[in-house]
Amino acid sequence: MSSTATLGEARDQLARWIDESRRFVIFTGAGISTESGIPDFRGPNGIWNKVDPNQYDFQAYLADPELRRQRWQLYCEGGLGAAAMPNAAHYAVAELVTLGIADCVITQNVDGLHARAGTPADRLFELHGSNRFAKCLSCWTRYPREETLRWELDPVAGVPLCPACGGLMKSGGVSFGEPMPPYETAEAIRRSRAADLFLVVGSSLVVYPAAAMPAYAVERGARLVILNIGETPLDRAADLLIDAKAAEFLPRVVEQVKQRRGNRVRILAVDVGTGTQDILLFDPRARDRELCPVGPTVADGAHRRAHSRCHAARRAGGADRPADGWRPPRPGAARDHALAGLPIAATPDAATTFDDDLERVREMGVSVVSDDEAARLPGTHLRLGDIDRAALLGVLAAFDVPPPDAWAVAVFDHGAAPPGVSDRAFRFAYLAQRIDAGLTALGFLAADIPSEMTRLGAVAQELSDLGPLLVMDTGPAAVLGALDDAAVRCPGIVANLGNFHTLAYALDDEGIAGVFEHHTGELAAPQLERLLNRLADGTLTNREVFESQGHGAIVRRPLGTAPLSLTGPRRALLTGSLLQPYFAVPHGAMMLAGCFGLLRAWAAKDSAVREQIERRLGPGRSPAC
């Protein structure tokens, strides 16, 4: 399996594998520190050719006070690498970790040079301990080296005694026969087994159990690269062998990796629906979707808390505490609250989410108060947005995933209709105005959001400090994402049957041939079939959709007989229909159609992002994308 290559070819190959890797682990041994002036252990000038290894036996340390005294003196003097400084290889490794390219560093070294080079402590696993610390052999408390240098030696023990428990102190390095640190060892094994690329730097791989780490990775299918001067027992298992000095080789690899990454961005796509939000983390380096949970929306959680508050007040015989800034996902929550005899107050921004006309909001029984007044009100304060940024970032952190470089969010936005203008008509005019520009025209970078699209604007405001952002309406995003299913036929009709709204687009070789939007709850299967048939044959009118409590329709040209593809949580409404609909599953995930649509919309705005997305998802489908 192993192969050798020129140094230039090896750099290119390793840089490419690192760039493609999703879980890249670096394992280092004494060889990475030789260029810092610290000799290795088993080479011609190695430590064990100059020092008796028996002096580093753990049982001898426990038994011999004089040996303890000698060892402690050596520790206080700084050990064999007292004057050593990190070299270019240590800094290259640290950069790979801090940039999020490498998952972690597992090291056999006790010299502390990885930490001094800047490798984060939570990504550094020192299997043989570290001389940066001293430890108690009874309670295992660790103390920084600088602190222990001031301690007095116990005349009997030959070393200081632990201030916490009185136990024997010892340098933090692991001696022969001494157990390895349990947490570091367990975490190193876990991360080695999860790796898809494992790089050994400067280790002869003969000291166990540390040397078992690359074997764990190989057993699980990881690529193994060994950068070492001299042979190792695992050379036959390696995919690439590199005979070079780490301090000369690794920095150039890091530069190549950074060049390959270029303007790559990791995008967190969030499709906020009614009751659920669908989340996809797009990572150009990942081999698959990195995170794709489906969870409740922020508004749905507040809806439940509001109902719980209402029911508690009823049981108590009434209450006089208002809820401030509450934007319920369903009007019924506000109505139930008011019918229970409970006052409810809302700030102006929150009140407009009930209705753009604040007088109509007041007629609902909601008091409209200023921000200052709201802050002084007692009771339950519910502050809402469509995005709970802290919760989403917390989920990523819980899975050891760095924050995204950019965000893409889909929400349904009626828009701020002027007084006297129907919300339904205003909303559909917004869709119709962009029919000739295609579905991607309904995706907006933060600076380009139309002022009347207040919900899209609110999302942009909430995420304004977290990097680039694209926002889009949920329905067009889902239809655009459904086109990523190769079985979705075009020309044809693609419809998103959402919990509240149904949006259907007729698509042909020229683009969008027609569209209608309706309220899903107003549609029985026969009526929906009729609307879809009339959209296909070009006879559907705006009037018939609007007068049946829908938003509207526009038809540019007929399709004739057209295949139907569906996405959305209410797609089962047409199960068994004579229209024989196909249920779209883009990339095998129906619920992520909106997220894939967000990515395609962003690809249309940025050629660099398009290259990344198409490399992972394939080229976009014409005509709509």
C-alpha positions in Angstrom: 0.0 0.0 0.0 2.8 2.4 0.8 4.4 4.6 -1.8 7.3 7.0 -2.0 7.4 10.2 -4.0 9.6 13.1 -4.7 9.3 15.8 -2.0 7.4 18.0 -4.4 5.0 15.3 -5.3 4.6 14.3 -1.6 3.8 17.9 -0.7 1.1 18.1 -3.4 -0.4 14.8 -2.4 -0.5 15.5 1.3 -1.9 19.0 0.8 -4.7 17.6 -1.4 -5.5 14.9 1.1 -5.6 17.4 4.0 -7.8 19.6 2.0 -10.2 16.8 1.2 -10.1 15.4 4.8 -13.0 15.8 7.2 -11.2 14.4 10.3 -7.4 15.0 10.1 -5.3 13.9 13.1 -1.6 14.7 13.6 0.5 12.4 15.7 4.0 13.5 16.7 7.1 12.0 18.3 10.6 13.1 19.3 11.6 13.6 15.7 9.6 16.8 15.4 11.6 18.4 18.2 15.1 17.5 17.1 15.4 20.7 15.1 14.7 22.6 18.3 17.9 21.1 19.8 16.2 18.2 21.7 17.8 14.9 20.8 15.5 11.9 20.0 15.6 8.8 22.1 16.7 6.0 19.8 18.8 7.6 17.1 22.6 7.5 16.9 22.8 10.4 19.2 19.7 9.5 21.1 19.1 10.1 24.8 19.1 6.4 25.6 22.7 6.2 24.3 23.7 8.7 27.0 21.4 8.2 29.9 20.5 5.0 31.7 16.8 4.3 31.0 16.5 2.7 34.5 16.7 6.1 36.0 13.3 6.7 34.4 11.7 3.6 35.9 8.5 4.5 37.8 8.8 1.7 40.4 12.4 2.8 41.1 11.2 6.4 41.6 8.7 5.2 44.2 11.3 3.1 46.0 14.4 5.4 46.0 14.4 8.8 47.7 17.8 9.7 46.2 16.6 8.9 42.7 13.6 11.1 43.4 15.9 13.9 44.5 18.0 13.6 41.3 15.0 13.6 39.1 13.4 16.6 40.8 16.6 18.5 40.4 16.7 17.7 36.7 13.0 18.8 36.4 13.8 22.1 38.2 16.7 22.7 35.8 14.3 22.3 32.9 15.3 18.8 31.8 17.1 17.9 28.6 15.4 20.6 26.5 15.6 23.5 28.9 16.6 26.0 26.3 14.5 24.6 23.5 12.1 26.7 21.5 9.4 25.6 19.1 10.6 25.2 15.5 8.8 25.7 12.2 7.2 22.3 12.3 5.6 23.0 15.7 4.2 26.3 14.4 2.9 24.6 11.2 1.1 22.0 13.2 -0.4 24.7 15.5 -1.7 26.6 12.5 -3.4 23.6 11.0 -5.3 23.2 14.3 -6.2 26.8 14.9 -7.5 27.2 11.3 -9.8 24.2 12.0 -8.0 22.1 9.3 -6.7 19.5 11.8 -8.9 18.0 14.4 -6.2 17.6 17.0 -2.6 16.8 17.9 -1.6 13.6 19.7 2.0 13.7 20.9 4.4 11.4 22.7 6.5 14.4 23.6 6.8 15.9 27.1 8.7 19.0 26.0 5.6 21.3 25.9 6.7 22.8 22.5 3.3 22.2 20.9 1.6 24.2 23.6 4.2 27.0 23.3 3.8 27.1 19.6 0.1 27.8 20.1 -1.7 24.5 19.7 -5.0 25.0 21.7 -5.0 23.0 25.0 -8.3 21.4 24.2 -6.9 20.0 20.9 -3.6 18.8 22.3 -3.3 15.3 23.9 0.0 14.6 25.5 0.1 10.9 26.0 3.3 10.9 28.0 2.4 13.9 30.0 4.3 17.2 30.0 7.2 18.7 31.9 5.2 22.0 31.9 3.6 20.6 35.0 4.3 18.6 38.2 1.8 16.2 39.5 0.9 14.5 42.8 1.1 10.7 42.7 -1.7 10.4 45.3 -4.5 12.8 44.2 -3.2 13.5 40.7 -3.5 17.3 41.1 -1.3 19.1 38.5 0.6 22.3 39.3 2.3 24.6 36.8 6.1 24.1 36.8 6.8 27.8 37.7 4.8 27.4 40.9 6.5 24.2 42.0 10.1 25.5 41.6 9.6 27.6 44.8 8.6 24.6 46.9 10.9 23.2 49.5 12.0 19.6 49.4 10.8 17.2 52.1 14.0 15.9 53.7 12.7 12.3 53.9 10.9 12.1 50.5 13.6 13.9 48.6 10.9 15.9 46.7 8.2 18.4 47.6 4.9 17.0 49.0 1.6 17.9 47.5 0.0 20.9 49.2 -3.4 19.4 48.8 -2.9 15.9 50.2 0.7 15.4 51.2 1.5 12.9 48.5 4.8 12.6 46.6 5.3 15.1 43.7 6.8 14.1 40.4 7.4 15.8 37.1 4.5 15.6 34.7 6.3 13.3 32.2 5.3 9.7 32.2 8.1 7.3 33.3 8.6 3.7 32.2 6.0 1.5 33.9 3.8 4.5 34.9 0.2 4.6 33.7 -0.6 6.9 30.8 -3.0 9.8 31.6 -6.5 8.2 31.3 -8.4 11.1 29.8 -5.8 11.9 27.2 -5.4 8.3 26.3 -9.1 7.7 25.9 -9.6 10.8 23.8 -6.6 10.0 21.6 -8.0 6.6 20.9 -11.5 8.0 20.1 -10.1 10.7 17.7 -7.7 8.3 16.1 -10.6 5.9 15.3 -12.7 8.8 13.9 -9.9 10.0 11.6 -10.0 9.8 7.9 -6.4 11.1 7.5 -3.7 10.3 10.0 -0.3 12.0 9.8 2.7 10.7 11.8 5.5 13.2 12.3 8.8 12.2 13.7 8.0 9.0 15.5 9.7 5.6 15.2 6.3 4.0 16.3 7.9 1.5 18.7 6.6 2.8 22.0 3.3 1.4 23.0 0.5 2.0 23.7 1.0 5.4 22.1 2.2 3.9 18.8 -1.1 2.0 18.5 -2.9 5.3 17.6 -2.1 5.2 13.8 -3.1 1.5 13.8 -6.5 2.4 15.2 -6.9 4.9 12.4 -5.9 2.5 9.7 -8.3 -0.2 11.1 -11.2 2.2 10.5 -10.1 3.0 6.9 -8.1 6.2 7.4 -5.3 7.2 5.1 -1.9 7.0 6.8 1.0 9.3 6.0 4.4 8.9 7.8 6.8 11.8 7.8 9.9 10.5 9.5 13.6 10.1 8.9 14.1 6.3 9.2 11.8 3.3 9.0 8.9 2.4 11.2 7.0 -0.8 11.8 3.9 0.7 10.0 5.6 1.7 6.8 3.9 -1.1 4.9 0.5 0.2 6.0 1.2 3.8 5.0 -0.4 5.4 1.9 2.5 7.8 1.7 6.0 7.7 3.1 8.0 11.0 3.3 11.7 11.0 4.3 12.3 14.6 5.2 12.8 17.1 8.0 9.5 18.2 9.4 10.6 21.8 10.0 11.4 22.1 6.3 8.5 20.1 4.9 5.4 20.9 6.9 5.3 24.8 6.6 5.2 24.5 2.8 2.4 21.9 3.0 0.4 24.3 5.2 0.9 27.1 2.6 -0.4 24.8 -0.1 -3.4 23.8 1.9 -4.3 27.4 2.6 -4.0 28.2 -1.2 -6.2 25.3 -2.0 -8.8 26.5 0.5 -8.8 29.9 -1.1 -12.1 31.6 -0.5 -13.9 28.5 0.7 -16.7 29.1 3.1 -18.6 26.8 5.4 -22.3 27.8 5.2 -24.9 27.1 7.8 -28.3 26.8 6.0 -31.4 27.1 8.1 -34.9 26.7 6.7 -37.4 28.0 9.2 -40.9 26.5 8.7 -44.0 26.4 10.8 -43.1 24.4 13.9 -39.8 23.0 12.6 -36.5 24.3 11.3 -34.2 22.2 9.1 -30.5 22.8 9.4 -27.6 21.8 7.1 -24.0 22.7 7.5 -22.3 22.8 4.1 -18.6 22.2 4.4 -16.6 22.2 1.1 -14.1 19.8 2.6 -16.6 17.3 4.1 -17.4 14.1 2.2 -21.0 14.3 3.3 -23.5 16.6 5.0 -21.9 17.4 8.3 -25.0 18.2 10.4 -28.6 18.0 9.4 -31.0 18.0 12.4 -34.6 18.9 12.3 -35.8 20.7 15.4 -38.6 23.0 16.7 -38.6 26.6 15.7 -37.9 29.5 18.2 -41.5 30.6 17.7 -42.9 27.2 18.4 -41.1 27.0 21.7 -42.4 30.3 22.7 -45.9 29.3 21.6 -45.8 26.3 24.0 -44.4 28.5 26.9 -47.2 31.1 26.3 -49.9 28.4 26.4 -48.4 26.9 29.5 -48.4 30.4 31.1 -52.1 30.8 30.1 -53.1 27.5 31.5 -51.3 28.1 34.7 -53.1 31.4 35.1 -56.5 29.8 34.5 -55.8 27.3 37.2 -54.8 30.1 39.6 -58.1 31.9 38.9 -56.7 34.6 36.6 -53.5 36.7 36.5 -52.5 40.3 35.8 -49.1 39.8 34.3 -48.5 40.7 30.6 -46.3 39.0 28.0 -44.1 41.5 26.2 -42.7 41.3 22.7 -44.4 38.1 21.9 -44.8 37.1 18.3 -46.8 33.8 18.3 -46.4 31.4 15.4 -50.2 31.0 15.4 -52.8 33.7 16.1 -54.6 31.2 18.3 -52.0 31.6 21.1 -52.6 35.3 21.4 -56.4 34.9 21.2 -56.4 32.2 23.9 -54.2 34.4 26.1 -56.7 37.3 25.7 -59.8 35.1 26.2 -58.3 33.9 29.5 -58.5 37.4 30.8 -54.8 37.9 30.7 -53.3 41.1 29.5 -50.8 41.0 26.7 -48.5 43.8 25.6 -46.2 44.0 22.6 -43.5 46.5 21.5 -44.2 48.1 18.1 -41.8 45.8 16.2 -43.4 42.7 17.8 -46.9 44.0 17.3 -46.4 44.4 13.6 -45.9 40.6 13.4 -49.6 40.3 14.4 -50.7 42.8 11.8 -49.0 45.7 10.0 -51.9 47.9 11.1 -51.3 48.6 14.8 -54.9 49.7 15.4 -56.0 46.2 14.4 -53.5 44.8 16.8 -55.0 46.9 19.6 -58.5 45.6 18.7 -57.2 42.1 19.4 -56.7 43.1 23.0 -53.0 43.7 22.7 -51.5 46.8 24.3 -48.8 48.4 22.2 -46.1 49.8 24.4 -42.6 51.3 23.9 -39.4 49.5 24.5 -38.8 51.4 27.7 -42.4 50.6 29.0 -42.0 47.0 28.1 -38.8 46.7 30.1 -40.6 47.9 33.2 -43.5 45.5 32.9 -43.7 42.6 35.3 -44.4 39.0 34.2 -43.3 36.8 31.4 -41.2 38.5 28.7 -40.9 36.5 25.4 -38.4 38.0 23.0 -38.4 36.3 19.6 -36.6 36.1 16.4 -36.6 33.4 13.7 -33.0 32.5 14.6 -31.7 31.5 18.0 -28.1 32.1 17.2 -26.8 31.1 20.6 -28.7 27.8 20.4 -27.4 27.0 16.9 -23.8 27.8 17.7 -24.2 25.8 20.9 -25.3 22.7 18.9 -22.2 23.1 16.7 -19.9 23.4 19.7 -21.4 20.4 21.3 -20.3 18.3 18.3 -16.9 19.9 18.2 -17.8 21.8 15.0 -16.4 25.4 14.6 -18.8 28.2 13.8 -19.8 28.7 10.2 -18.1 31.3 8.0 -21.5 32.3 6.5 -25.2 31.9 7.0 -28.2 31.2 4.7 -31.7 31.4 6.1 -35.1 30.9 4.7 -38.3 32.3 6.3 -41.8 33.0 5.0 -42.3 36.8 4.6 -45.7 38.4 3.8 -44.0 41.7 3.6 -45.1 45.0 5.1 -48.2 45.8 3.0 -49.3 49.5 2.9 -52.6 50.3 4.7 -55.6 49.1 2.8 -53.5 46.7 0.6 -54.2 43.0 1.0 -51.4 41.0 2.6 -52.1 38.2 0.2 -52.0 40.4 -2.9 -48.9 42.2 -1.7 -47.1 39.0 -1.1 -47.9 37.6 -4.5 -46.9 40.8 -6.3 -43.5 40.3 -4.7 -43.3 36.8 -6.2 -44.7 37.8 -9.6 -42.3 40.8 -10.0 -39.4 38.4 -10.0 -40.8 35.7 -12.2 -38.7 36.5 -15.2 -35.4 36.5 -13.1 -35.9 32.9 -11.9 -36.1 31.3 -8.5 -32.6 32.4 -7.4 -33.7 36.0 -7.7 -35.7 35.5 -4.5 -32.5 35.0 -2.6 -30.8 38.1 -1.3 -27.5 38.9 0.2 -27.9 41.0 3.4 -27.3 44.4 1.7 -29.8 43.7 -1.1 -32.9 42.8 1.0 -36.0 44.7 -0.2 -37.1 47.1 2.5 -40.7 45.8 2.4 -39.5 42.3 3.3 -39.3 43.1 7.1 -39.0 39.5 8.3 -36.0 38.8 6.0 -34.6 42.1 7.3 -35.1 41.1 10.9 -33.1 37.9 10.3 -30.3 39.9 8.7 -30.2 42.3 11.7 -30.1 39.3 14.1 -27.1 37.8 12.3 -25.4 41.0 11.2 -22.1 40.4 13.1 -21.7 36.7 12.2 -20.4 37.0 8.7 -21.9 37.0 5.2 -25.6 36.2 5.0 -28.1 35.2 2.3 -31.9 35.2 3.0 -34.7 33.7 0.9 -38.4 32.9 1.1 -39.1 29.4 2.2 -41.3 28.3 -0.7 -39.0 29.2 -3.6 -36.1 27.8 -1.6 -37.8 24.4 -1.3 -38.7 24.3 -5.0 -35.2 25.3 -6.0 -33.8 22.6 -3.7 -36.1 20.0 -5.1 -34.5 20.4 -8.5 -31.4 18.8 -7.0 -33.2 15.5 -7.3 -32.3 14.2 -10.7 -35.6 12.4 -10.9 -37.5 15.7 -10.9 -38.5 16.3 -14.5 -38.3 19.6 -16.3 -40.4 20.8 -18.1 -42.8 20.1 -15.3 -44.4 21.4 -12.2 -42.6 21.5 -8.8 -44.7 22.3 -5.8 -43.9 22.9 -2.1 -46.8 21.8 0.1 -46.0 23.6 3.3 -47.9 23.5 6.6 -49.5 26.9 5.9 -48.7 27.7 2.2 -48.6 25.8 -1.1 -46.4 27.3 -3.8 -46.3 25.7 -7.3 -44.0 26.6 -10.1 -44.4 25.6 -13.8 -40.9 25.3 -15.2 -39.8 24.8 -18.8 -36.7 25.4 -20.9 -37.2 29.1 -20.8 -37.6 29.5 -17.1 -40.7 30.0 -14.9 -43.8 29.5 -17.1 -46.2 30.2 -14.3 -46.8 30.1 -10.5 -49.6 30.1 -8.0 -49.6 30.3 -4.2 -52.5 29.3 -1.9 -53.1 28.4 1.8 -52.7 24.7 2.3 -55.4 24.6 4.9 -57.9 25.9 2.4 -57.2 23.2 -0.2 -58.7 19.8 -0.4 -57.0 17.3 -2.8 -59.6 17.7 -5.7 -59.2 21.5 -5.6 -55.4 21.3 -5.5 -55.4 18.9 -8.4 -57.6 21.3 -10.4 -55.3 24.2 -9.8 -52.3 22.2 -10.8 -53.9 21.0 -14.0 -55.0 24.6 -14.9 -51.4 25.8 -14.2 -50.1 23.2 -16.6 -52.5 24.0 -19.4 -52.1 27.7 -19.0 -55.7 28.5 -18.0 -55.3 29.4 -14.3 -56.2 32.9 -13.4 -55.2 35.2 -10.5 -58.8 35.9 -9.7 -59.9 32.3 -9.1 -56.9 31.7 -6.7 -57.3 35.0 -4.9 -61.1 34.7 -4.5 -60.7 31.2 -3.0 -58.6 32.7 -0.2 -55.3 32.1 -2.0 -52.5 34.6 -2.8 -52.6 34.7 -6.6 -51.5 33.2 -9.9 -49.7 34.3 -13.0 -49.3 32.2 -16.1 -46.9 33.1 -19.0 -47.2 30.1 -21.2 -48.8 26.6 -21.0 -46.8 23.4 -20.4 -49.4 21.0 -21.6 -49.2 17.6 -20.0 -46.6 18.0 -17.3 -45.1 15.7 -14.7 -45.6 16.8 -11.1 -43.0 16.7 -8.4 -43.7 17.6 -4.7 -41.8 18.5 -1.6 -42.9 19.9 1.8 -44.4 18.4 4.9 -48.0 18.3 3.5 -47.1 16.5 0.3 -49.1 13.5 1.4 -52.2 15.5 0.5 -51.8 14.2 -3.0 -51.0 10.6 -2.1 -52.8 8.3 -4.6 -53.7 11.3 -6.9 -54.3 10.7 -10.5 -51.6 13.2 -11.2 -49.1 10.6 -10.0 -46.8 13.0 -8.2 -43.2 12.2 -7.6 -42.0 13.0 -4.0 -38.6 14.8 -4.5 -35.7 13.7 -2.3 -32.8 15.9 -3.2 -29.5 14.2 -2.1 -31.7 11.7 -0.3 -33.2 14.2 2.2 -36.7 15.7 1.5 -36.7 17.8 4.6 -33.5 19.6 3.5 -34.9 20.7 0.1 -35.0 24.3 1.4 -31.5 24.2 2.6 -30.2 22.9 -0.7 -32.2 25.7 -2.4 -30.4 28.2 -0.2 -27.1 26.9 -1.3 -28.1 27.1 -5.0 -29.3 30.6 -4.5 -26.0 31.6 -3.0 -24.1 29.9 -5.8 -26.0 32.2 -8.2 -24.6 35.2 -6.4 -21.0 34.2 -6.0 -18.9 32.3 -8.6 -16.3 31.2 -6.0 -19.1 29.7 -3.8 -20.7 28.2 -6.9 -17.5 26.3 -7.7 -17.4 24.9 -4.1 -21.1 23.9 -4.1 -21.0 22.3 -7.5 -17.9 20.3 -6.6 -19.9 18.8 -3.7 -23.5 18.8 -5.1 -23.0 18.7 -8.8 -24.0 21.4 -11.3 -27.3 23.2 -10.8 -30.3 22.4 -12.9 -31.6 24.8 -15.6 -33.7 26.7 -16.2 -34.6 27.9 -12.7 -31.2 27.8 -11.3 
